[in-house]
Amino acid sequence: MDCKYRIKQNDWDDKFKPKKEGHIKENIRYEIIDFDSIILHITDIHFKKEIEKIVSEYRKKKILYEQFFIDKVMNNYDNSYYIFLFNNKNIIGMSRAGVRNRKVEISMVYLLPEFRRKNLAYCMLNNFITFLKEQKDIIKIGLSVEKDNIQAFNLYKKLNFEIECIKDEQLLENSELVKYSMIYMFLK
């Protein structure tokens, strides 16, 4: 017996739509997705596994799809946007932009090692920033980077981010407090 209102995989097809998509190079494309759409997209098993793979690489430990998206609740974001870079159907890079009080914090900028040093991070973030600037719920775009991460810092400067402040912070890692010197930047 089939229930009239049972949820089926194709019920989400018309609800999941990237907010923006395009190509960076012939075989590299991007999709920008908001939080609600990405949660609905859980029915696509390949997409779910690809996100688990890229986030696990970024965090250097196995992260399940459901664990990753608890971030919105834990960080009290009003909304979140994600950009994913694809090589064919495989995710090779990503970043997140959490929106809180109309201010965006870009985080989790990551490319798989074999795709680095090909200008892809710059192209990914440039497309992401262009999209974020078009959103009505955003008035300021910022990010933070470890002071020692010269490569990322130079990338952000190239994208026109300016230093707002430098702060020493302590973060809990493996039950130990670890000191970091962080540079907070905003888009001019």
ChimeraX attribute file (.defattr): number of C-alpha atoms within 10 A of each C-alpha:
attribute: neighborCount
match mode: 1-to-1
recipient: residues
	/A:1	3
	/A:2	5
	/A:3	6
	/A:4	6
	/A:5	6
	/A:6	7
	/A:7	9
	/A:8	9
	/A:9	11
	/A:10	10
	/A:11	12
	/A:12	16
	/A:13	13
	/A:14	7
	/A:15	13
	/A:16	17
	/A:17	17
	/A:18	15
	/A:19	14
	/A:20	14
	/A:21	16
	/A:22	12
	/A:23	15
	/A:24	16
	/A:25	11
	/A:26	7
	/A:27	9
	/A:28	17
	/A:29	19
	/A:30	25
	/A:31	20
	/A:32	23
	/A:33	22
	/A:34	20
	/A:35	18
	/A:36	13
	/A:37	16
	/A:38	21
	/A:39	15
	/A:40	16
	/A:41	19
	/A:42	17
	/A:43	16
	/A:44	13
	/A:45	10
	/A:46	12
	/A:47	17
	/A:48	17
	/A:49	16
	/A:50	17
	/A:51	22
	/A:52	19
	/A:53	19
	/A:54	22
	/A:55	22
	/A:56	16
	/A:57	16
	/A:58	18
	/A:59	11
	/A:60	9
	/A:61	10
	/A:62	14
	/A:63	17
	/A:64	15
	/A:65	19
	/A:66	12
	/A:67	10
	/A:68	13
	/A:69	14
	/A:70	11
	/A:71	13
	/A:72	15
	/A:73	9
	/A:74	8
	/A:75	11
	/A:76	12
	/A:77	19
	/A:78	16
	/A:79	17
	/A:80	21
	/A:81	22
	/A:82	21
	/A:83	25
	/A:84	23
	/A:85	27
	/A:86	19
	/A:87	15
	/A:88	10
	/A:89	12
	/A:90	17
	/A:91	21
	/A:92	25
	/A:93	26
	/A:94	26
	/A:95	21
	/A:96	22
	/A:97	25
	/A:98	23
	/A:99	24
	/A:100	16
	/A:101	12
	/A:102	16
	/A:103	17
	/A:104	25
	/A:105	19
	/A:106	22
	/A:107	16
	/A:108	16
	/A:109	16
	/A:110	20
	/A:111	22
	/A:112	13
	/A:113	10
	/A:114	8
	/A:115	13
	/A:116	13
	/A:117	10
	/A:118	9
	/A:119	11
	/A:120	18
	/A:121	21
	/A:122	15
	/A:123	17
	/A:124	23
	/A:125	19
	/A:126	15
	/A:127	20
	/A:128	23
	/A:129	16
	/A:130	10
	/A:131	15
	/A:132	20
	/A:133	13
	/A:134	10
	/A:135	10
	/A:136	8
	/A:137	16
	/A:138	15
	/A:139	14
	/A:140	16
	/A:141	21
	/A:142	19
	/A:143	19
	/A:144	20
	/A:145	18
	/A:146	16
	/A:147	16
	/A:148	12
	/A:149	11
	/A:150	11
	/A:151	8
	/A:152	16
	/A:153	20
	/A:154	12
	/A:155	15
	/A:156	22
	/A:157	14
	/A:158	12
	/A:159	16
	/A:160	13
	/A:161	19
	/A:162	17
	/A:163	18
	/A:164	13
	/A:165	11
	/A:166	15
	/A:167	12
	/A:168	11
	/A:169	11
	/A:170	12
	/A:171	11
	/A:172	9
	/A:173	9
	/A:174	7
	/A:175	7
	/A:176	9
	/A:177	11
	/A:178	11
	/A:179	12
	/A:180	15
	/A:181	14
	/A:182	17
	/A:183	20
	/A:184	18
	/A:185	22
	/A:186	20
	/A:187	16
	/A:188	11
